[in-house]
């Protein structure tokens, strides 16, 4: 990664944070919890930029401009809202599960080959 890419990434992130800070307080609180949740669950595409997070801010800005409370936008189950956002996304958990399955399969094959 070039220095210029890092600088641009930091600028993009600062602009993103400024958009979050411009949201009403209830939206900021829920956004931060969503961000933490997504970083823990780990959809792979979050490492490719802030597209998903930026889309959430767009949705929140629209909801706020319509005078809606944040839970009117997300629903009361915010974790479910997050899960729905990433239901078709590959997560780090998926990658880890695949890795475990491959290791177990390889070990079982090796063990089976030794008993023959």
Secondary structure, DSSP 8 states (H G I E B T S, - for coil): --HHHHHHHHHHHHHHHHHHHTS-HHHHHHHHHHHHHHHHHTBGGGGG-SHHHHHHHHHHHHHHHTT--HHHHH-S-HHHHHHHHHTTS-BHHHHHHHHHHHHHHHHHHHHHHHH-
